[in-house]
Amino acid sequence: GEGVRSAVEDDSAAFEATCRLAVRWFEAHMLCPRHVSHEMVELLVRYVFRNTGAAEAPRSPVAGLIRLLSLLTSHPWAQLPLIVDHSIGAQAEKHYRSLAPAMRPPVFIASKSDPLSQLWAAPRPEPVVWRHVVALAAGAAAAVAENKWDTAFKPSLAGFSMVLNLRKDVSASKASPPGLDP
């Protein structure tokens, strides 16, 4: 959303393109927007651009996505909050530590506009979904390392009991039973 984008503006031209690519990755795996909001994806990307350590911020959407996948697989989500803006770090840490471990959300993302991680992460995704996100990110990172980009964006259909493949060459009028007009 526009609200988060204005709250997490970035000078980098690659930031917005990385957000779009990251949303596309989450959507390709049928996670966004049902389990992971667009705003949450933007905050994750914001973290990637703001918290670069010794490296500089990503200069391309591809570099940004690679760093995002790395973040998803390397951050200890069950033990630590992800603090996007360090200016609210102490407040966010204190709140996170005040929560009983069983009551902590699987994803706690603190930002200036949401230091208690109440808007963008809660109440979703569920813990099992977030573990799935981390596993998908690990698989996608491995695929990207082997330059298999199509695999990185291809959803796993293993969890489905049935898959329907629709042929583009069959129109509704050809597929209608006799006597029924489309």
Residue pairs with C-beta under 8 A, 6 or more apart in sequence:
1 38
1 39
1 42
3 39
3 113
4 38
4 39
4 42
4 43
4 113
4 120
5 16
5 19
5 42
7 111
7 112
7 113
8 42
8 43
8 46
8 84
8 111
8 113
10 16
10 46
10 49
10 50
12 49
12 57
12 58
12 59
14 49
14 57
14 58
14 59
14 60
14 61
14 63
14 64
15 45
15 46
15 49
15 64
17 60
17 61
17 64
18 45
18 48
18 49
18 58
18 61
18 64
18 65
18 68
19 41
19 42
19 45
20 61
21 61
21 62
21 64
21 65
22 41
22 44
22 45
22 64
22 65
22 68
23 32
23 38
23 41
24 153
25 65
25 68
25 140
25 152
25 153
26 32
26 36
26 41
26 133
27 33
28 153
28 154
28 155
29 133
29 136
29 155
29 156
30 155
31 125
31 129
31 132
31 133
31 136
32 38
32 41
35 124
35 125
35 126
35 129
35 133
36 124
36 125
36 133
37 120
37 124
39 119
39 120
40 107
40 109
40 120
40 121
43 84
43 109
43 111
43 120
44 68
44 71
44 72
44 82
44 109
45 64
45 68
46 84
46 111
47 71
47 82
47 84
47 109
48 58
48 64
48 67
48 68
48 71
49 57
49 58
49 64
50 57
50 84
50 85
51 84
58 64
58 66
58 67
65 144
66 141
66 144
68 137
69 137
69 138
69 140
69 141
69 144
70 141
72 133
72 134
72 137
73 134
73 137
73 138
73 141
75 82
77 106
77 107
77 108
77 130
77 134
78 104
78 106
80 96
81 92
81 93
81 96
81 108
81 109
81 110
81 117
82 107
82 108
82 109
82 110
83 89
83 92
83 93
83 110
84 109
84 110
84 111
84 112
85 110
85 111
85 112
87 112
88 110
88 111
88 112
88 115
89 110
91 110
91 115
91 116
92 108
92 110
92 115
92 116
92 117
95 110
95 115
95 116
95 117
96 104
96 108
96 110
96 117
105 117
105 121
105 122
105 123
106 125
106 126
106 127
106 129
106 130
106 131
107 117
107 121
107 125
107 130
108 117
108 121
109 117
109 120
109 121
110 116
110 117
111 120
113 119
114 120
125 133
136 156
139 151
139 152
140 151
140 152
140 153
141 152
143 149
143 151
143 152
144 152
157 163
172 182
173 182
176 182
